[in-house]
Amino acid sequence: MIQKRSVLFFLLCLSGMLWAQRTNLRDNIYIGFEPSHTDWVYALGEDVKVEVSLREHYCPVPNVVLHCEWGPEMRAAETTFDVQLGKSGVEVLTLKGAKTPGFKTLQISAEWKGKTYSNIIKIAFAPDRMQPTATLPKDFSEFWADAIDKARQVPLLPFFVRKPEFDTPFCDTYEVRFQNTRKGNYLYGMMALPKGVCPTDTVATRKYPVLILWPGAGVMPHLGECDFFPEHGVITLEMGIHGIPVTLPKQLYADLNSNALRTYSVINSPNPSDYYYNKVYVGTVRTVDFLCSLPFVDADRIGCFGGSQGGALSAVNAALDSRIRCAAISFPALTEIAGYARGRAEGWPHLFRLEKVDERNKTLIEVADYYDVVNFSRQIRCKVIFYLGFNDITCCPSSTYTCYNVIPGEKELVTMQPSGHWMHMDYRQQRSEWLLEQLLK
């Protein structure tokens, strides 16, 4: 592990902890859970014991009624019941276990002082034995190889714009642009280069490792990872996916997010070759093509990371491109995309949550398998560290755990039991140090 942590990174972590204190991540009044297994993992058929309470100032509140629902993750409850708390304000529930690998959710709500409070806990049952519902199309590899080959007929034509306002003492920043799948179809990103490196130089005196950051869902500016990694001699490239510059006024991104690109995750979804994510997935390979065209990039030391949509794209990048040396994948989206239609919770964008399976949706299900991150995970051969939160309701663990299970290469799993769709600072620090360790070898 990297032993020396920078003062700058320490201050970043400290600011994150102070932010957490200011924003009061745990409310003053909340519903608390304490499962009998500290890792929240149970054997198949094993009953679950969970201590529950409503707490104020961290102390149990007596004589409160808790409304409880218990059932498979993100699906209809199997059982619903009320519990009257006694003088101690604490009750131990015994819940029926699961017969098949997966997750079940205990959701509790309570009325207190004129307000309704609710909370969930997700319990795992033999999650390492979960298998995906997504099926691998017979022509999966050929489909993506053909798409990449066609894109590579288009010249990259890279272009750099200096952005000194985002410089740090360790790096100079550039907005980059290059062509993706057709003439005039661009990808944009923000690149942080070590001081003294000029992107237009044709000869380099030194080659640097590179880390690609793939973005979460939405439309937003990307101002670069300019602190911790560049200080250690690692170039960073924070990518956008929408084919628009990444340093425009924030209001423009907000307008696009609310209007033209509000539903980008379903644009052209019935057509596998025209689906919005087609050019995005191919763009992960084109991004590596772009990096390998630069004389100062060490093509043997390229990694990627991201969370949610960025976690999905990190998995896709690692699967489609053998030049990726390592990937840190956090609660990936686009997993088990047709899960609800197949009897399992699915991850963002939850395309089938409210849909009935009709003839049109049968076609969508077939298309979904070409884009399901589970099927890309089957192809990953580089080293992977994988993060998931048990209480995530955006990219639920029923979908993300199956991705991890099918990765055939060297891998490490970090489960963040209480986490929803986020990572605490200690996990972020761990991830950064792991990535540095892989790239600086």
CORSUL-V513731 format. One line per field, one symbol per residue. ss: DSSP state (a for helix, b for strand, c for the rest). Layout:
# CORSUL-V513731
ss: ???
This chain:
# CORSUL-V513731
ss: ccccccaaaaaaaaaaaaaaaaacccccbbbbbbbcccccbbcccccbbbbbbbbbccbbccccbbbbbbbbccccccbbbbbbcccccbbbbbbccccccbbbbbbbbbbbccbbbbbbbbbbbcaaaccccccccccaaaaaaaaaaaacccccccbbbbcaaacbccbbbbbbbbbccccccbbbbbbbbbcccccccccccccbbbbbbccccccccccccccaaaaccbbbbbbccccccccccaaaaaaaaacccccaaacccccccccaaaaaaaaaaaaaaaaaccccbbbbbbbbbbbcaaaaaaaaaaaacccbbbbbbbcccccccccaaaccccccccccccccccaaaaaaaaaaaaacaaaaacccccbbbbbbbcccccccaaaaaaaaaaccccbbbbbbccccccccaaaaaaaaaaaaaaacc
